[in-house]
Amino acid sequence: MPNGIYIQTEYHGKLIRKIVCNGEERWFIGSDCAVTFLSMDDCMAAIDACRA
């Protein structure tokens, strides 16, 4: 699979993106690709934790 952003969605006003880089799928919130997650569910959990 080529490199690039493949999914972009919004959850509680925060943008979630799925990116593929060198064959590895990673998820991140907004434009902060320094902090990545293994799944969209992990991103949603992180957003929920910040809202609590």
Backbone torsions as a table, in degrees:
resi	resn	phi	psi	omega
1	MET	NA	129.8	-179.6
2	PRO	-67.0	158.6	177.9
3	ASN	-67.9	148.2	175.4
4	GLY	150.6	177.6	177.1
5	ILE	-91.5	127.2	-174.7
6	TYR	-110.6	-28.9	178.5
7	ILE	-135.5	138.5	174.8
8	GLN	-140.1	124.3	-179.3
9	THR	-143.8	172.9	-179.7
10	GLU	-122.5	140.9	179.0
11	TYR	-138.9	117.2	-177.8
12	HIS	49.7	42.4	176.9
13	GLY	80.3	2.1	179.3
14	LYS	-108.3	137.1	178.8
15	LEU	-80.8	131.7	175.9
16	ILE	-117.2	132.0	-179.6
17	ARG	-126.6	143.1	172.2
18	LYS	-106.5	127.3	-179.1
19	ILE	-123.2	146.5	173.5
20	VAL	-115.8	125.4	179.2
21	CYS	-136.0	119.8	-178.3
22	ASN	53.8	40.8	176.9
23	GLY	80.3	0.3	-178.8
24	GLU	-105.8	127.2	177.7
25	GLU	-86.9	130.5	176.5
26	ARG	-137.7	153.5	180.0
27	TRP	-119.5	143.8	175.7
28	PHE	-147.8	163.7	-176.0
29	ILE	-104.0	130.2	178.6
30	GLY	63.5	-130.9	179.0
31	SER	-109.5	9.2	-177.8
32	ASP	-84.6	78.6	-178.8
33	CYS	-82.3	3.0	174.4
34	ALA	-74.9	-25.4	177.5
35	VAL	-112.6	110.0	-177.4
36	THR	-118.1	162.1	-177.3
37	PHE	-129.2	162.3	-178.1
38	LEU	-81.6	-21.4	-177.6
39	SER	-149.9	166.1	175.7
40	MET	-66.1	-35.6	177.7
41	ASP	-59.6	-38.6	177.5
42	ASP	-64.3	-39.2	176.9
43	CYS	-63.2	-45.6	-179.5
44	MET	-62.6	-39.1	178.0
45	ALA	-64.0	-40.0	178.9
46	ALA	-65.5	-39.7	177.2
47	ILE	-64.8	-44.7	178.5
48	ASP	-60.6	-40.1	-179.3
49	ALA	-64.1	-35.8	179.4
50	CYS	-72.2	-27.0	-178.5
51	ARG	-81.6	-19.7	-175.0
52	ALA	-73.8	NA	NA
